[in-house]
Amino acid sequence: MVAERKKRKSGYMMLQERDLKMITFVAKFGYCNEDHLRWLIGLTQEKDKNNFNLLVNRLERHGYLEKIKLIAKQPAFILLGKVASELLAIPKPKGLVLHTLKHDMLAIDLYIGMTTKYPNYEIKTEREIRIVEGLSLNHRQQVPDLLVNKSIAVEIELTAKSNDRLQQIVNSYLVKDNYSHVLYYVRSKSLGYKIYNYSGRSPKFQVFYFDEDIVSATELPMDEAIASQFLSDSNDE
């Protein structure tokens, strides 16, 4: 699908505080969706939609943001634009990657949930970590999806990796002293208990299960009998 692009004006424009807030939020992830930005600036009501669109369209015309309508009946995606990436001296995202969209949107949902519940916590995104540490923005080097207070790694695991790969990742967290806790968010209880199993039931690991709303995820109990049942069911599949 080719998104229709509007003509852009050249040169910088005078940015308001709200503009900066929107740009820096999008920069944390590379892109988000409209609902995330509407939450950020408090324009969540249906009556606020026109005002929100005016704000985004203005930033898009000047190259600070890019708006792409990709999926029918779903919010449009907002990407960091060329002008904003130059202003912030960070790489511009290459575009949307369909197979990671769900994961990436859930990471933003969880970020919003955590910052709302714990406003004084420092929470860094995977993209921020990679840029600061000079790592590639691809996924070859293992970096947590979110990093809380510099020591709590957060991983969102929607689909099961190979057993060897999952064990490798869990092992890497076990041996790294800079992570005091590792929080996994999963949509499969059998996967969650597999993570517990691979960690040797280390108290360093906590696994949270969710169906649709990641913010309302509940912790899986580290119960050997329950875990054995789920692991057995997983092996039978």
GITA-V767568 format. One record per pair of residues at least 12 apart in sequence whose C-alpha atoms are under 6 Angstrom apart, sorted by the first residue. I is the first residue (numbers start at 1). J is the second residue. D is the distance in Angstrom with one decimal. If there is no record, write none. Layout:
BEGIN
I|J|D / I|J|D
END
This chain:
BEGIN
3|68|6.0 / 8|61|4.4 / 8|62|5.4 / 9|61|5.9 / 9|62|5.1 / 28|128|6.0 / 29|127|5.9 / 30|80|5.7 / 30|93|5.6 / 31|78|5.4 / 31|79|4.2 / 32|77|5.7 / 32|78|5.4 / 33|76|5.7 / 33|77|4.2 / 33|78|5.5 / 34|75|5.6 / 34|76|5.7 / 63|81|5.3 / 63|82|5.9 / 63|83|5.2 / 64|81|4.5 / 64|83|5.1 / 64|84|4.6 / 65|79|5.6 / 65|80|4.8 / 65|81|4.2 / 66|78|5.6 / 66|79|4.9 / 66|81|5.5 / 110|215|5.6 / 113|215|5.7 / 122|148|5.8 / 122|149|4.9 / 123|147|5.6 / 123|148|4.5 / 124|146|5.6 / 124|147|5.1 / 125|146|4.7 / 126|144|6.0 / 126|145|4.8 / 126|146|5.7 / 151|178|5.9 / 151|179|4.5 / 151|180|5.5 / 152|179|5.6 / 152|180|5.9 / 152|181|4.9 / 152|182|5.8 / 153|182|4.7 / 154|182|5.9 / 154|183|4.8 / 154|184|6.0 / 155|184|4.8 / 156|184|5.9 / 156|185|4.7 / 157|186|5.2 / 158|186|5.8 / 158|187|6.0 / 167|198|5.9 / 181|204|4.7 / 181|205|6.0 / 182|205|4.9 / 183|206|5.0 / 183|207|5.8 / 184|207|4.7 / 185|207|5.9 / 185|208|4.8 / 185|209|5.9 / 186|209|5.1 / 187|209|5.6 / 187|210|5.3 / 187|211|5.7 / 190|230|4.9 / 190|231|5.6 / 190|234|6.0 / 192|207|6.0 / 193|227|5.4 / 207|219|5.7 / 207|220|5.7 / 208|220|5.6
END
